[in-house]
Amino acid sequence: MKIAQVAPLYESVPPKLYGGTERVVSYLTEALVAEGHDVTLFASGDSLTTARLIAACPQSLRLHPNCVDQMAHHFVMLDEVLRRAGEFDVIHFHIDYMHFAVSRMAGLPQLTTLHGRLDLPDLVPLYRRFSDMPVVSISRAQRKPLSWANWIGNVYHGLPGRCLKKGDGSGGYLAFLGRISPEKRLDRAIEIAVAAGMPLKIAAKIDRVDREYFDCTIKPLLAQPGIEYLGEITEDQKSEFLGNAHALLFPVDWPEPFGLVMIEAMACGTPTIAFDCGSVREVLHEGISGIVVNNMAEAEDAVAKVSKMSRDACRTEFERRFTARRMARDYVALYEAIAGNNLQTNVSEGQETDAIVRVQYSRVMTA
């Protein structure tokens, strides 16, 4: 198939440091190319891919010192997608709802994976207005605020099988990886580590919007013994960081749409201790890849319990459910249905959670 992937421009594909959506787009793009598809990636010019790259801007925008209006570059990219739309069997957007009006007016054969939280009241009138847009969830929990939207499938994220290696957890520390923000609850992670008497290593980025939160809430906590803040780490550093960890702490306090770090830890054989929010119970297999908790006392108890879990079994769970190859094949099933205007139910709702599920689709677009 001739497939276009349209990525956000905030990070390169893949990101040099932190970046969830762009990293998933990279994994998907490379897996599709490996499967023999003709893939074009619309992304920043510093992206690296085996697909054909159409650069919408010279470099990614988050770390660009002179970028003031990030949206301007995205609209340049959208115009380029529109100009080339006839070259593709299907266009896969990863930029939320930014393209909805253009896609509808142009009658593009397209779908959109929604990567973020959907529990915002402002989204309700928007998705009511664009109720015909075919959208894909990354967990079933993500759908709940907009359960009536035009969901055409659920595809869990996947990682290349060889990108992260299984470790032995010999570092004797707990790990926190991702983003420092109120909803990620690094403060909880620090409290858990201190109570358990185990060091905590923190590899995380701080967005501008969260700088005040870091300075006022988190920074004073870093002075406690055993708490080490490393800053952002690269992809090449993740195997060592996660593989050597006793466990990953994922004490989130928001409707987590997916939680890529949980399957990164899984790929390293490292169990996750996670609070029961959003997608957590869909991603983690209790007792195999992690322990799901409801409060701080349970989280502290789980630190000791994970030492009895098999890191081999944890890695096997990753290979069974969360590879990039599986993700790509799930999406191809949707692409083929969209290109043929023939989306059909292959699996009943409620069956195997890793399968593509057809919910409802009504194609109203005209050429």
C-alpha positions in Angstrom: 0.0 0.0 0.0 1.0 3.6 -0.4 0.7 5.1 3.0 1.3 8.6 4.4 2.2 9.1 8.0 1.6 12.7 9.3 3.5 13.4 12.5 3.6 16.3 14.9 6.5 18.7 14.4 7.3 19.2 18.1 9.9 16.5 18.1 11.9 14.7 15.3 10.8 11.2 14.3 12.2 9.5 16.3 12.8 12.1 19.0 16.3 12.8 20.1 15.2 12.8 23.7 11.7 12.6 25.1 8.7 12.3 22.8 5.9 9.7 23.0 3.8 10.3 19.9 6.7 10.9 17.5 8.5 7.8 18.8 5.4 5.7 18.1 5.1 7.2 14.6 8.7 6.2 14.0 8.2 2.6 15.2 5.1 2.3 13.0 6.7 3.8 10.0 9.7 1.6 10.1 7.6 -1.5 10.7 5.4 -0.7 7.7 8.5 -0.2 5.5 9.8 -3.6 6.7 6.5 -5.2 5.8 7.0 -4.0 2.2 4.7 -0.9 2.1 5.5 2.3 0.3 5.5 4.9 3.1 5.9 8.6 3.1 6.6 10.4 6.4 5.6 14.1 6.9 7.7 15.3 9.8 10.5 17.7 10.7 13.6 17.8 8.6 15.9 16.3 11.3 13.9 13.1 11.3 15.5 9.8 10.4 13.6 7.2 8.5 13.8 4.5 5.8 10.6 5.9 4.4 10.4 8.9 2.0 10.7 12.0 4.2 8.8 15.2 3.4 10.2 17.9 5.7 7.7 20.5 6.8 10.3 22.4 8.7 14.1 22.1 9.0 14.2 20.9 12.6 11.8 19.9 15.4 10.1 22.7 17.1 10.2 22.0 20.9 14.0 22.7 21.2 14.2 25.2 18.4 15.5 28.4 20.0 13.8 30.7 17.4 10.4 29.1 17.0 7.6 31.2 18.4 4.5 30.0 16.5 4.6 26.2 16.2 1.1 26.0 14.6 2.3 27.9 11.6 4.6 25.1 10.6 1.9 22.5 11.1 -0.4 24.4 8.6 2.4 24.4 6.1 2.7 20.7 6.5 -1.1 20.2 6.1 -1.0 22.1 2.8 1.8 19.8 1.6 -0.2 16.8 2.6 -3.2 18.1 0.7 -1.1 18.8 -2.4 0.2 15.2 -2.5 -3.0 13.5 -1.3 -3.6 11.8 -4.6 -0.3 9.8 -4.2 -1.6 7.7 -1.3 -4.1 4.9 -0.6 -4.5 6.2 2.9 -3.3 9.1 5.1 -2.7 8.4 8.7 -2.7 11.5 10.9 -1.2 11.8 14.4 -1.9 15.5 14.9 -5.2 15.2 16.8 -8.1 17.2 15.2 -5.9 19.8 13.4 -6.8 18.4 10.0 -10.4 17.5 10.4 -12.0 20.4 8.4 -9.4 19.9 5.5 -9.8 16.1 5.5 -13.6 16.4 5.3 -13.7 19.0 2.5 -11.0 17.2 0.4 -12.6 13.8 0.9 -9.2 12.3 2.0 -9.0 8.6 2.6 -7.7 9.0 6.2 -7.8 8.0 9.8 -6.5 9.6 13.0 -4.9 8.0 16.0 -5.7 10.0 19.1 -2.6 10.0 21.3 -3.7 12.3 24.2 -6.3 12.6 26.9 -9.9 13.1 25.8 -11.6 14.1 29.1 -11.6 17.8 28.3 -15.0 19.5 28.0 -13.8 21.6 25.1 -13.5 18.5 23.0 -17.2 17.5 23.2 -18.6 20.1 20.7 -15.6 19.5 18.4 -16.1 15.8 18.1 -19.9 16.3 17.9 -19.3 18.5 14.9 -16.8 16.1 13.3 -18.6 12.9 14.2 -17.8 11.4 10.8 -14.0 11.5 11.3 -12.6 8.0 11.6 -10.5 7.8 14.8 -8.4 5.1 16.5 -7.9 4.8 20.2 -4.7 3.6 21.9 -6.6 2.0 24.8 -10.3 1.4 25.4 -10.0 3.5 28.6 -9.0 6.5 26.4 -12.4 6.3 24.7 -14.6 6.7 27.7 -15.1 10.5 27.7 -16.0 10.4 23.9 -17.5 6.9 23.8 -19.9 8.0 21.0 -17.1 9.2 18.6 -16.5 7.4 15.3 -14.1 4.8 16.7 -13.0 2.4 13.9 -10.4 0.5 15.9 -8.2 0.2 19.0 -4.5 -0.4 18.4 -2.1 -0.6 21.3 1.4 0.8 20.8 4.3 -1.4 19.9 8.1 -1.3 20.0 10.7 -2.9 17.8 11.6 -6.2 19.3 15.3 -5.5 19.5 15.3 -1.8 20.5 15.4 -2.6 24.2 17.2 -5.5 25.9 16.2 -7.4 29.0 18.2 -6.5 32.1 18.6 -8.3 35.4 17.5 -5.5 37.8 20.9 -5.6 39.5 21.1 -1.8 40.0 19.0 -2.0 43.1 17.1 1.2 42.4 13.6 2.3 41.4 13.1 4.2 38.2 10.9 7.0 37.0 11.0 7.8 33.3 9.0 10.3 31.3 7.8 13.8 32.0 7.7 15.8 35.2 4.2 17.2 35.5 1.4 17.2 38.2 -0.5 14.3 36.6 2.6 12.1 36.4 3.1 12.4 40.2 6.8 12.2 40.6 6.2 13.4 44.2 4.5 10.0 44.8 7.4 8.2 43.3 9.8 9.9 45.6 7.6 9.2 48.6 7.4 5.5 47.6 11.1 5.2 47.2 11.9 6.9 50.5 9.3 4.7 52.4 10.8 1.6 50.8 14.3 2.6 51.6 15.4 2.2 48.0 17.2 4.7 45.7 15.2 6.4 43.0 16.7 7.5 39.6 14.6 10.0 37.7 15.1 10.4 33.9 12.5 13.0 32.8 12.0 16.1 30.8 10.4 19.4 32.1 8.2 21.3 29.7 8.0 25.1 30.0 4.5 24.9 31.3 5.6 22.6 34.1 8.7 24.6 35.2 7.0 26.3 38.1 5.6 23.0 39.3 9.1 21.5 39.2 10.7 24.4 41.0 8.0 24.7 43.7 6.9 21.1 44.3 9.6 18.7 43.0 12.9 20.4 43.4 12.8 20.5 47.2 12.1 16.8 47.3 15.3 16.0 45.3 17.5 16.8 48.3 16.4 13.7 50.1 19.0 10.9 50.3 18.9 8.4 47.5 17.0 10.6 45.0 18.9 11.3 41.8 17.6 13.5 38.9 19.3 12.6 35.6 17.4 14.9 33.3 16.3 13.6 29.8 18.0 10.5 28.5 18.4 9.2 24.9 16.8 6.0 23.5 20.2 4.3 23.6 20.4 4.8 27.4 17.0 3.3 28.1 18.0 -0.4 28.1 20.6 0.2 30.9 18.4 2.6 32.8 15.3 0.4 32.8 17.0 -3.0 32.7 19.0 -2.3 35.8 16.1 -1.0 37.8 14.3 -3.1 40.4 11.0 -1.7 39.2 9.5 1.2 37.2 7.3 3.5 39.2 4.3 4.8 37.3 2.2 6.6 40.0 0.0 8.5 37.6 -3.0 10.6 38.7 -4.9 11.2 35.4 -6.7 9.1 32.7 -3.5 7.8 31.1 -4.2 7.2 27.4 -1.6 4.5 27.1 1.7 4.9 28.9 4.5 4.0 26.5 7.0 3.7 29.3 5.2 0.7 30.7 5.9 -1.4 27.7 9.5 0.0 27.5 10.0 -1.4 31.0 8.3 -4.6 29.9 10.7 -5.0 27.0 13.6 -4.7 29.5 12.0 -7.4 31.8 11.4 -4.8 34.5 8.0 -4.9 36.3 6.0 -1.7 36.7 4.3 -0.5 39.9 1.4 1.6 38.6 -1.6 3.4 40.0 -5.0 2.2 38.6 -5.7 5.0 36.2 -6.7 5.1 32.6 -5.1 2.4 30.5 -3.0 0.8 33.2 -5.0 -2.4 33.7 -5.2 -2.9 29.9 -1.4 -2.6 29.5 -0.2 -4.4 32.5 -0.8 -8.1 33.2 -1.1 -8.3 37.0 1.7 -10.4 38.5 3.4 -10.9 35.2 4.5 -7.4 33.9 3.6 -5.4 37.0 1.4 -4.7 40.0 -1.5 -2.3 39.9 -2.1 -0.4 43.1 -4.8 1.9 44.5 -2.9 3.8 47.2 0.5 4.6 48.6 0.5 1.8 51.1 -0.1 -0.7 48.4 2.6 0.9 46.3 5.1 0.6 49.1 4.2 -3.0 49.7 4.6 -3.7 45.9 8.3 -2.7 46.0 9.0 -5.9 47.9 6.6 -8.1 45.9 8.1 -7.4 42.5 11.3 -9.1 43.5 9.5 -12.4 43.2 8.3 -11.7 39.6 10.0 -13.3 36.6 11.8 -10.9 34.3 11.8 -13.5 31.6 8.0 -13.7 31.8 7.8 -9.9 31.8 9.8 -9.8 28.5 7.7 -12.6 27.0 4.5 -10.6 27.7 6.0 -7.7 25.7 6.9 -10.0 22.8 3.4 -11.4 22.8 1.4 -8.2 22.9 3.5 -5.1 22.2 5.8 -5.4 19.2 5.9 -2.8 16.4 5.2 -5.6 13.9 1.9 -6.4 15.6 1.0 -2.7 15.7 1.8 -2.3 12.0 -0.3 -5.3 11.0 -3.2 -4.1 13.1 -3.1 -0.7 11.3 -2.7 -2.3 7.9 -6.0 -4.1 8.5 -7.6 -0.7 9.0 -5.8 0.9 6.1 -7.1 -1.8 3.7 -10.6 -1.4 4.9 -10.5 2.4 4.5 -8.9 2.2 1.1 -11.6 -0.2 0.0 -14.4 1.7 1.8 -15.2 -1.7 3.5 -14.6 -1.6 7.2 -16.0 -4.7 8.7 -16.0 -6.3 12.2 -13.4 -9.0 12.5 -13.5 -9.5 16.3 -16.4 -8.9 18.7 -16.1 -6.1 21.3 -14.8 -7.5 24.5 -12.7 -10.3 23.0 -8.9 -10.2 22.6 -7.9 -6.8 23.7 -5.0 -6.6 21.3 -7.1 -7.1 18.2 -8.6 -4.6 15.8 -12.2 -3.9 16.7 -14.6 -2.3 14.3 -17.2 -0.2 16.1 -19.0 2.0 13.7 -18.1 3.7 10.5 -20.0 5.8 8.1 -18.0 7.3 5.2 -19.6 10.6 4.2 -16.7 12.0 2.3 -17.0 12.9 -1.3 -14.2 13.2 -3.8 
